[in-house]
Amino acid sequence: MRTVRELMVDGEIQMDFALNKELHESKFPFSKLAGRKVNTLVFPNLESANITYKLLKELNKADSIGPIMVGLRKSVHIMQLGASVEEIVNMTAVAVIDAQEREKRRNIKKGN
């Protein structure tokens, strides 16, 4: 049996509103993400993503998976210099799932 989770996505939102639940709820109570913890951030380019990713990781001592570049023919799973074993295992798991999903889509297109 396989469980499929719904991905909750909201439109463009500034970083402070995305990361501060109280601020988000007070200004955007109509948002699908109001009152929820945001766990994925999307950036316009690799430079801004990398700066923010490393800053959040250091300030919060947070677990991280990424960065992952999308929008190309295939996703690019990037390992950071000095990545821990846990980060390598997490990124490997994401890459494997990404490859499995890509294969499923390919099979559906072929009619298999």
C-alpha positions as CSV (number, residue, x, y, z in Angstrom):
1,M,0.0,0.0,0.0
2,R,1.3,3.4,-0.9
3,T,0.4,6.7,0.7
4,V,0.4,9.8,-1.5
5,R,0.7,13.2,0.3
6,E,-0.8,16.3,-1.1
7,L,1.6,19.1,-1.7
8,M,0.4,22.4,-0.3
9,V,1.6,25.4,-2.4
10,D,0.9,29.0,-1.9
11,G,1.8,31.9,-4.3
12,E,4.8,34.1,-4.1
13,I,5.4,35.2,-0.5
14,Q,8.2,37.1,1.2
15,M,10.6,35.2,3.4
16,D,9.6,36.8,6.7
17,F,5.9,35.9,6.1
18,A,6.8,32.3,5.0
19,L,8.9,31.6,8.1
20,N,7.0,33.5,10.8
21,K,3.7,31.7,11.4
22,E,2.2,34.5,13.4
23,L,3.0,37.2,10.9
24,H,1.7,35.0,8.1
25,E,-1.6,34.4,9.9
26,S,-2.1,38.0,10.8
27,K,-1.5,39.3,7.2
28,F,-2.6,36.4,5.1
29,P,-5.3,34.5,7.1
30,F,-6.9,33.3,3.8
31,S,-3.6,31.5,2.8
32,K,-3.6,27.7,2.6
33,L,-0.5,27.8,4.7
34,A,-1.8,30.0,7.5
35,G,-0.9,28.4,10.8
36,R,1.3,25.8,9.2
37,K,5.1,25.4,9.2
38,V,6.6,26.1,5.9
39,N,9.3,23.4,5.0
40,T,10.1,24.2,1.4
41,L,11.4,27.5,-0.2
42,V,11.7,28.2,-3.9
43,F,14.2,30.8,-5.2
44,P,14.6,32.6,-8.5
45,N,18.3,31.5,-8.9
46,L,21.0,29.3,-7.4
47,E,22.9,32.2,-5.8
48,S,20.0,33.5,-3.7
49,A,19.0,29.9,-2.8
50,N,22.5,29.0,-1.7
51,I,22.9,32.1,0.4
52,T,19.6,31.6,2.2
53,Y,20.0,27.9,2.5
54,K,23.4,28.2,4.3
55,L,22.2,31.1,6.5
56,L,19.1,29.2,7.7
57,K,21.1,26.0,8.3
58,E,23.7,27.8,10.4
59,L,21.2,30.0,12.4
60,N,18.7,27.2,13.1
61,K,21.0,24.2,13.2
62,A,18.4,22.7,10.9
63,D,18.5,19.5,8.9
64,S,18.7,20.2,5.2
65,I,18.1,18.5,1.9
66,G,19.3,20.4,-1.1
67,P,19.7,22.4,-3.0
68,I,17.9,20.7,-5.9
69,M,17.8,22.6,-9.2
70,V,14.6,21.9,-11.2
71,G,13.4,23.2,-14.5
72,L,16.0,21.4,-16.5
73,R,15.4,18.2,-18.5
74,K,16.3,16.4,-15.3
75,S,16.6,17.6,-11.7
76,V,20.1,18.3,-10.4
77,H,20.8,17.1,-6.9
78,I,23.7,19.2,-5.5
79,M,25.9,18.0,-2.6
80,Q,27.5,20.8,-0.6
81,L,31.2,20.8,0.3
82,G,31.5,19.2,3.7
83,A,28.1,17.5,3.6
84,S,27.5,15.2,6.5
85,V,26.7,11.5,6.1
86,E,23.0,12.3,7.0
87,E,22.8,15.0,4.3
88,I,24.3,12.6,1.7
89,V,21.8,9.8,2.6
90,N,18.9,12.3,2.5
91,M,19.9,13.7,-0.9
92,T,20.4,10.1,-2.2
93,A,16.9,9.2,-1.1
94,V,15.4,12.3,-2.8
95,A,17.4,11.5,-6.0
96,V,16.2,7.9,-6.0
97,I,12.5,8.9,-5.6
98,D,13.0,11.6,-8.3
99,A,14.3,8.9,-10.7
100,Q,11.5,6.5,-9.8
101,E,8.8,9.1,-10.4
102,R,10.5,10.1,-13.7
103,E,10.4,6.5,-14.8
104,K,6.7,6.2,-13.9
105,R,5.9,9.2,-15.9
106,R,7.9,7.8,-18.9
107,N,6.0,4.5,-18.6
108,I,2.7,6.3,-18.5
109,K,3.5,8.2,-21.7
110,K,4.5,5.0,-23.4
111,G,1.2,3.4,-22.3
112,N,2.8,0.8,-20.0
